[in-house]
Amino acid sequence: MYADDTTIYYIGRSVDEVAAALNQSLTELYAWCVRNKLTPHPKKSEYTLIHRGSFTGPHPPIYLGNNILERVTQNRLLSADIDDKLNWSAHMKGLKKSFVNKLSLIKKSRFLPKQDLLNLYFKVIIPAGTYGISVWGGTNRSDDFDSLERLHSRAARLIFNFPKDLPSVEALTRAKWDTLRTYYKQSGIVIRFDNLDQNKPLTNRCASFRSRDIIW
């Protein structure tokens, strides 16, 4: 039996606090697995310490059973590449690569009716490309976001057969498409509305443990 894509995380005021809480949770989790005849895999498990500023350490080791887990600075969780500084550079790099590959599919399929290409783009490519944008869209890496915007405009030129040298802004205007930054702003508005009456303070640090096979 396998439990896939499961994560345990803890938010606290210090590295020692999150390490202690994570170890306690993993001790309970390991005991539960043993009772229920499940086998966690320490070698396929890892943890990430996410924090602002610099941290030189050392910090208490994180255990699964009697095994010390590997600390990583980046991992993939629910289709998002998360790094320990939350600058989203790795995620944006992978997103751009995926976007380019999917635009190649659009280019190869230009024999299809325009409406079919629009359906392909807005029902398949855009949902994948903007997945989680409410989180990574706030990146301060504007160059990476600009690259995605250019790819979005390139899709408009391909689908509507606009000239290759048509400026990105004009291509989106002619196509009557929103920019990706508009998608980000809209997603933020929805989240703010949903959480209007909830108090969710931001904190400086959190830690998460991940297993590649059983992910906690």
C-alpha positions in Angstrom: 0.0 0.0 0.0 1.2 3.5 -0.8 0.2 7.0 0.2 1.3 9.3 -2.5 1.8 13.1 -2.5 1.3 13.5 1.2 3.0 16.4 3.1 3.4 17.4 6.7 4.3 21.0 7.4 4.7 23.2 10.4 5.0 27.0 10.7 6.9 28.4 13.6 9.0 31.3 14.9 12.4 29.5 14.9 14.2 26.6 13.2 14.4 24.7 16.4 10.7 25.0 17.0 9.8 23.7 13.5 12.3 20.9 13.7 11.0 19.7 17.1 7.4 19.8 15.9 8.2 18.0 12.7 10.1 15.2 14.5 7.2 14.7 16.9 4.7 14.4 14.0 7.0 12.0 12.1 7.4 9.9 15.2 3.6 9.6 15.5 3.3 8.9 11.8 6.0 6.2 11.8 4.2 4.5 14.7 0.9 4.7 12.8 2.5 3.1 9.7 3.9 0.3 11.7 0.6 -0.5 13.4 -1.1 -0.5 10.0 1.6 -2.5 8.2 2.7 0.3 6.0 6.4 0.8 5.1 7.7 4.3 4.9 10.9 4.7 2.8 13.4 7.0 4.5 15.7 6.9 1.4 12.9 8.2 -0.8 12.0 10.8 1.8 13.2 14.4 2.2 12.5 17.7 3.9 12.9 21.3 3.1 13.4 24.2 5.5 11.7 27.3 4.1 12.8 30.6 5.6 13.5 34.2 5.0 17.0 35.6 5.2 20.1 33.4 5.9 20.5 30.4 8.1 23.9 28.9 8.8 22.8 26.1 11.2 23.3 23.5 12.3 19.7 22.5 13.2 18.4 19.4 14.8 18.3 16.4 12.4 14.9 15.2 11.1 14.2 11.5 11.7 11.9 9.0 10.1 12.1 6.0 12.4 15.8 5.6 13.1 16.9 7.2 9.9 18.1 10.8 9.4 16.4 12.4 6.4 18.1 14.3 3.6 17.6 18.0 3.6 17.0 19.5 0.1 16.7 23.0 -1.1 14.0 22.3 -3.7 11.3 19.7 -4.3 8.3 19.2 -6.5 4.9 19.2 -4.8 1.5 19.1 -6.6 3.1 20.2 -9.9 4.9 23.1 -8.3 8.7 23.3 -7.9 9.2 24.8 -4.5 12.6 26.1 -3.3 13.6 27.1 0.2 13.5 30.8 -0.5 10.2 30.7 -2.5 11.7 32.7 -5.4 10.1 30.3 -7.9 13.0 30.4 -10.3 13.0 26.6 -10.8 9.3 26.5 -11.2 9.3 29.3 -13.8 12.0 27.6 -15.7 10.1 24.4 -15.9 6.9 26.3 -16.8 8.5 28.1 -19.7 9.9 24.8 -21.0 6.5 23.2 -20.8 4.8 26.2 -22.4 7.2 26.1 -25.4 6.6 22.4 -26.0 2.8 23.0 -26.0 3.1 25.9 -28.3 4.9 23.6 -30.7 1.8 21.4 -30.6 -0.3 24.5 -31.6 2.1 25.3 -34.4 1.8 21.7 -35.8 -2.0 21.8 -35.5 -2.6 25.0 -37.4 -4.5 23.1 -40.1 -7.3 22.8 -37.5 -10.2 25.3 -37.4 -9.4 28.3 -35.3 -12.0 27.5 -32.7 -10.4 24.1 -32.2 -7.1 25.8 -31.6 -8.7 28.2 -29.2 -10.3 25.3 -27.3 -7.0 23.5 -27.1 -5.2 26.6 -25.8 -7.8 27.8 -23.3 -9.0 24.4 -22.1 -5.7 22.5 -22.0 -2.6 24.8 -22.2 -3.7 27.9 -20.2 -5.1 25.9 -17.2 -1.8 24.0 -17.0 0.3 27.1 -17.5 -1.6 29.2 -14.9 -2.0 26.4 -12.3 -1.0 27.8 -8.9 -0.5 31.3 -10.3 -2.0 32.9 -7.2 1.1 31.6 -5.4 4.0 31.9 -7.9 2.5 34.9 -9.7 3.8 37.2 -7.0 7.4 36.4 -7.8 9.8 39.3 -7.9 11.5 37.7 -10.9 9.8 40.0 -13.5 12.0 38.8 -16.3 10.7 35.2 -15.9 7.1 36.5 -15.9 7.8 38.6 -18.9 9.0 35.5 -20.8 5.8 33.8 -20.0 3.8 36.8 -21.3 5.8 36.7 -24.5 4.9 33.0 -25.0 1.3 33.8 -24.3 1.4 36.5 -27.0 3.2 34.0 -29.3 0.2 31.7 -29.0 -2.1 34.5 -30.1 0.1 35.2 -33.2 0.0 31.4 -34.0 -3.7 30.9 -33.6 -4.8 34.1 -35.3 -2.0 34.0 -37.9 -0.7 37.5 -36.9 2.6 38.7 -38.3 5.6 37.3 -36.4 6.9 40.8 -35.7 3.6 42.0 -34.2 4.4 43.4 -30.7 3.1 41.3 -27.8 0.8 43.9 -26.4 -0.9 44.5 -29.8 -1.2 40.8 -30.4 -3.1 40.3 -27.2 -5.2 43.4 -27.9 -6.2 42.1 -31.4 -7.0 38.7 -30.0 -9.0 40.3 -27.1 -7.0 38.2 -24.6 -6.1 39.0 -21.0 -2.5 39.1 -20.0 -1.2 36.4 -17.6 -0.7 39.2 -15.0 -4.4 39.8 -15.3 -5.0 36.1 -14.5 -2.8 36.5 -11.4 -4.7 39.6 -10.2 -8.0 37.9 -10.7 -6.9 34.9 -8.8 -5.7 37.1 -5.9 -9.1 38.9 -5.8 -10.9 35.5 -5.6 -8.6 34.4 -2.7 -9.0 37.7 -0.8 -12.8 37.5 -1.2 -12.9 33.9 0.0 -10.7 34.7 3.1 -12.3 38.1 3.8 -13.4 37.1 7.3 -10.5 34.9 8.1 -7.3 36.0 10.0 -4.3 34.2 8.5 -1.1 35.9 9.7 2.1 35.5 7.7 5.1 34.0 9.4 8.7 33.9 8.7 9.5 30.2 8.6 8.1 26.8 8.0 9.4 23.3 7.4 8.0 20.5 5.4 8.9 16.8 5.0 8.5 15.0 1.7 8.9 11.4 0.6 9.2 10.7 -3.1 7.2 7.5 -2.6 5.3 8.3 0.6 5.2 12.0 0.8 4.5 13.6 4.1 
